[in-house]
């Protein structure tokens, strides 16, 4: 009678196959044989194993979602308290690289997250700056004189980017008047060079019409335009 009740139980029906329900139906309506009992028991065992595997899958998804929820809660808390929040893998890589370089040089060597080295002074252009820098703002960066060693030590952190501050500084980048670079300020000279390199050719534009008059530009609400891209799309 309890097995027969499974046929009308919607929750059970979602988890067991029609094949098993048919076997239960045959078991409950005709004479019971040893063969029927063994086949039904075997099929019930298969279904149980399938349900356990599905349960483990859901349980793993729950653990992953719980982890993501904690990360998002921390991010929200940091935003409410005006703190910058970074992925755990980034902060771990920063700490590990700092330790390796400090041991290598026998002195304290600092490793920064690029976003910590500059501020957007014109709030109106904050979204435009963050949008155009993209994942670069979440890159690690060191003083130019240890950049080469930092790249050698970064091989184990393939998911984390490292800015070559030595190469950028040696290229001596400049910024055009009216560029997005004018909206930011950095305390470290090498970080300032990087901002010139990444933002110094992107022009600040108030309207979409202005965008069409420059080689590369962006508006405060993050509309971007590049003549290079436009030419190729047109072609």
N, C-alpha and C positions, 0 to 999 in steps of 0.2 A: 504493500500500500504506500509506503514512503517513497519507493522508487517511482511508482505511478504518479505520485504528486509532482515529480520533476517536470512532467509534460506540461503542466499548467503554471509552473513557476517561471515568470519572465526572466528573473535574474539568472536562474540555472540555465534556461534555454539560450541565453546569450553566450554561455561559456562551453556548453557541450554540443557535440555534433549531432546532426540528424541521424547519422548512422547508429550512434549510441541510443538515441531516443527510440529508434525502430527496434533495436534489440530489447530495450526495456519493455516496449509494447508487446513484443512476441513473448517475452518472459512472463508477463502478467496475464496473458489471455489464454495460453494453452498449457498442456501438461509440461511440467518442469523436468528436464533431463540433466544428467551430469554434464553433457557436452554444452548445453545452454549455459549452465552455471559457470563453467570454465571460460567459455567465450566471453560471457558478460563480465566476469571478473577481470579478464585480460584487457578488455576494452576500457573498463573503468580505470584500471591502472594507467593505461596510455593517456586517457583524458586527464587524470590527476597530474601526471608529469607535465603535460602541456600547460595546464593551469598554473602549476608551480613555476614553470619557465616564464610564463607571461607575467606572473606576479613579480618575479625577480626583475624583469624588464621595467615594469612600472615602478618598482622600488628604486631602481637605479635612476630612473627619470626624476623621481621625487627628490632623491639626494642631490642631483644636478640642479634641479629647479630651486631647491632650498639654498644651495650655494650661490646661485645667481641672485636670488632674492636678497641674501645678506649683502652681496656686493652692491646691489642697487640701493639698499637701505643706507649703506655707508656713503654711497655717492650722494644720495639725497641729503643726508645729514651734513656732509661736507659742504654741499651747495648752500644749505640753509645757514651755515656758520661761516660762509665765505672762505672755505678751505679748498685747496686744489686736491683732487682725488685721482689716484692713478691705479691701473691694474696691478694686481699682486705680482705678476711675473716681471713687470717693469721695475718695481721697487726691489725685488729680490736680485735682479740682474745688476742694478745700480750698486747695491751693497756688496755683492760678490766681486764686481769689477774694482770697486774701491779697495777692497781688501787685497786683491791680487796685485794691483799697481802699487799700493803702499808697501807690500812685502818686497816687490821687485826693486823699487827705488830706495827703500830704507828710509822713507819719510812719508808723511801724510799726503796722499794724493786725492784730490776731490774729484768726484764724478757727479755731474748734475743732470737733471732732466731739463731739457731745453726750455720748456715752458716756465720753469722757475727762474730763469735768468733774464726775463724781460717782462715789462708791463705794457698794456695798451693804455695809453694816456688819454686817447680820445674815445670815449665810450661808444660814440656813434659808429665807429669803425671796428668795434670788437669782433662782431660776427664775421665781418669780411676778412679780418686778419686770421682768425681761427680757421675759417673756411679755406683760405688760400694756402695756409701752412699745412693743413690736413694732419697726417700722422707725423709730420716732421716735429711738431711741438711735443710729441711723446717720444722723441729720440733722446738717447744719452749723449752727453758731450763732455769732453775733458779739455784741459789746457792744450794748446797746440803742440808743446814739446813732449807730450806723452801720448799723443794720438796714435802714432804708429804701434806702440806697445799695446795700447787699448784694443786696437783692431785684432791683434794676435790673440788676445785673451778673451775676445768676444765670441769665439767660434761655438761655444756650448750654448749660447743664447741666440738661436737663429730667428726667433720671433721678435727680437728687439733690435731696433735700428740704432746705429751709432753715427753721429755726424763727424766727418773728417775735418775738424777745426783747423788742422795744420794746412791742408790743401786750400781751404776757403780763405784763410788769412793770407797765405802766400799769393793768392790770385788778386789781392787788394781790390775787392769789389767797391763800387761806388753806387750811390742812389740818385735817381733823377728827381728834380724838383716836382712836387705834387704827387709823389709816389706814396704808396701805402706805408713805406718805411717811416714816413714823417709822423705816423700815429703811435709809434712804439719807442720805448727807451730801454736800453740794457746797461747794466753796471759793468760788465766785463767786456773789454775791447774785442775779444775773439767772438763773443756772442753778438756784439754789435756788427761785426763783419758778416756774420751769418745772416742777420736780419737784412743787411744791405743786399746780400747775395739773393735771398729768397723773396724779398718784398720791394727791393729798390727799382724794379722795372714795371711794377704793377701800379697803374695810375688810378688815383681816386676820381671817380666819376659820380655825378649827382643823378644823371638820367641815362636811360638806355641810348638816347641820341648821342650823348657824350662818349659812350663806350665805343661807338662806331668810328670815332675820330682818332682813337689811340691804337697802338699795336697790341697792348694787353692792359685791361683795366677791370675794375670791379666797383659796384655801387654799395652803399651801406647795407642794403638788404640782400647782398651776396649775388646779384646778377653779375656774371662774368662774361668777358668777351676777349677773344684772341683773334687777330687778323689771320694768323697762321691756320687756326682751326677753321675759321670762316671760309678761307680760300679753298681748303681741301674739301669741306662739306659742299661747297658750291660746285667744285669740279666733279 
